[in-house]
């Protein structure tokens, strides 16, 4: 058993209508014992996927890893909550299970807005053909103000070209609630493997040698647009906590508008750069400023980068998370 799991479980959004492990669908939502989410691989409430599947825990740690404990890393949205809906196993998965996972989050927000006030999903997966059912599920969730961040893909190909675009990120071409995220390297250039698209990739985020949590209580580095996607999703969580009155589409438009412009990324995404959390929060769609708050950018060393270029926010809480 993963020794980090008890702490990780504290990060889950708990279903207030369900009694844990009693074998009954207490809230009659169609899922038995979905106390901490639901596993759409096994179709059981056991959301832990085992030590052989590190991808989900790595991306989850980027979002939620606990801070101020002198141990490991800290997540971008370390005080957030996670609704766990895995649908990929060791052999991959099926698009109908992905549809169920998205629809589940949409349903839970409608049933329990106080405890499951979901603002977005983080989707570090890709492959397969387009599905009208998946597109509809994303749109339905979007109408419930749940955005869909998607990894742009790791084939160094254009998301603007229908012949090379990878799904689900490719839904961004016609679905406004899908925001594809490319991977930037330590010097803020495009990671060599990252997909790109001036029209259909919204922004870039760190995706090279990202240190995060692994099964078994350890930590390790992974690279990919899968690592970039949770950075963007977690940043959106922070943004929503500061401006809860904004819709997802308002936040996403503002994220692109107030990105940190990077010449090397200008041809590759709508934003022409990387997430600038300080500018995003304190300018945003209302162009207002905050007094008495210190916002600084992470220093960039383009000559000899020694750490991933990330964003940092300093100042006085509360930020509501």
Secondary structure, DSSP 8 states (H G I E B T S, - for coil): --TTHHHHHTTB---TT--TTSSS-TT-SS-TT-SSB-BTTTTBS-----TT--HHHHHHHHHH---SSSSS---TTTT--B-B---EETTEE-HHHHHHHHHHHHHHHHH-TTT----EEEE----S---HHHHHHHHHHHHTT-EEEEE--SSS-BSSSTTT--TTGGGGGT-TTEEEEEEE-TTSSB-TT--B-TTT--EEEE-SSEEEEETTTEEEEE-SHHHHHHHHHHHHHHHHHH-TTS-HHHHHHHHHHT-EE-GGGTTTSSSSEE--HHHHHHTGGGT---SS---------SSS--S-------S------
